[in-house]
């Protein structure tokens, strides 16, 4: 495995964990307050979609033959 594949998979796993964290917030309806202002739940929904999409995209990209070329 070359370093490019390792980097893509590592980033994919990190985005996947971020997606799971946002999904947990949505399911538990946990309140998040930043400098005294509550963060709405729709922001976590957007985070799930974006982080999940990036995670899947990077994982698929790491499996393509073009990712192996130096």
N, C-alpha and C positions, 0 to 999 in steps of 0.2 A: 504494500500500500504506500502510495506516495503522500507527501505532506499536504498536497491540495485536497485529496480525498479525506484525509484526517481532519483538515480544517473545515471542510463543508459539513462533514458528519457531526463534528463538535458544535458548530453553529446551529445545526439542525436540532440537536438534542437540547441546547440552551433555549432556543425558541419554543421547542415542545414543552419544556418545563415552565416557561413563562405562560404558555397557553393554558396549561393545567392549573397554574396558580390563579389566573384570571377566571377560569371556569369554576374553581372552588369558591371564589368570591361571589360569583353570580349565584351559585347554588345555595350558599349559606347566607346570602344577602348581608355580608359583613360591611360595616360602615367604615369608610376611609375618610379621614379629615386631613387636609393639607393646609397649613397655616390658617386654621379656623374655618375653612370652607369645605363642606362635604363634597366628595367626588361622586357623581351620579353613577348608577349601575350600568347605564348604556355605554359608558367608557370602557368598562370591563368586557362588555359584549363586543365592542370594536376591537379590543385587545385580543380576544379569543380568535376572531376572524383573521386579523393581521398576523399574529404570531403563529397561529395554526397553518395559515397559508405559506408563510415563509419557511416553517419547519418542513412541510411536505415538499415544497419546491426545492429546498436545498438538499434534502435526502435523495430526491429523484435525480437531481443534478450530479450528485456524488456517484451515482450508479451508471451514468452515461459514459460511453467510450471517450468522448471528447474531454472529459474531466481528467483522464489519465495522461494525456499528452503533456509534455513539459512546456 
